[in-house]
Each structure stands twice: as C-alpha cells, then as structure tokens.
C-alpha cells in the first residue's frame, strides 16, 4: 500500500472517530432561573409544612400586648421579670415551644436589650425559593455535566395575620437565608441534585 493510500485511510478513520465523538457529546440544554426555582420549590413542597419560628424581643413583646396576643399576668419584685399569658386570640395565631400558654419573660437586667423568646405560628407553610441567580457550570463528583445556582430560602407568611408578620420583621429575625443548589444533567434534562 502506498503512503498516500495509508494517509487517506488514517485520515478517514480520524474523521469518523471525531464524528462519533462529537455525536456522543450532545450540548446540554440551558438551565433557566425559573426552571431551577421550580425544581427547588418542588423539593420544598414535598416536605411537611411547618410553623414559622419568630424571635420576639422587648419591642415584639410590647407589640404583642397592643395586638392582644398576650397579657401581662404577673410582675415580679425586680420589676423586669414578668409572666405573659396568651389570650384566646393569641392562641389562634401562635404557640410556645414548651407547649404551654405562659411566656416567662426573664431578662438578666432591667436594660437587657438582647433577651428574647420564640413563638411559633399556628399557620404552617412551606419554605419558598426566591431570587435564583449565578447559574453556572460546576464540577460534581460522579456527574458528567452539572450546574449550580444560588438562591434565597424565605419563609412564607401566607395566612399569618399582619400584626404577627410585623413582629416577625423586627430584629433579630432573619426571614431569608442564602442557599446553593446543584443540578445534574440526567437523560438530557436537568434534575435537582442537592441543596446546601
């Protein structure tokens, strides 16, 4: 066989091999923010809904009295400890972590601005995935093609009375947390792999 014939055969094989290689490497479909958000939200919606934990500071305690969610029922001799009992309206919208109906307000000093208690909304909702951003390729172990995205995990106040929502917006409550989601390409479609 002549050298030119050998080169033609090798060239043809190289082109065939390259064609097969590129045929096997299909381009991944784009992952949009709305698709990513829908997949993350679907994961949240599969979990049981839960009440929102609200940290109530001194300001929130005063607002809760104004909103008639609790009443002061006992004042202690030091004049800054007190017991507050949930009103019938209060019991409809919140519960206490200890299961009782008396808030034991026990700051360390009269001007202790850091003291707080936690109430939990009676209304149970799923968390919400919002503000999906920074979608980009990434490397995940055991995954041939992967994408990642940042998003905010936020509480959902649907069905929670506005006065309680206002208390929840007081410091030190954080109503959203930045999270990251990983997606893997499975059979030509993006699937949520994990959230962190």
Secondary structure, DSSP 8 states (H G I E B T S, - for coil): --HHHHHHHHHHHHHHHHHHHHHHS-------HHHHHHHHHHHHHHS--EEEEEEE-HHHHHHHHHTTSEEEEEE-TTSS-EEEEE-HHHHHHEEETTSSSEEEE--SSTT-SS--EEEEEEEEE--EEEEEEEEEEE--TT-SSEEEEEEEEE---TTS-HHHHHHHTSTT---EEEEEEEEEEETTEEEEEEE-
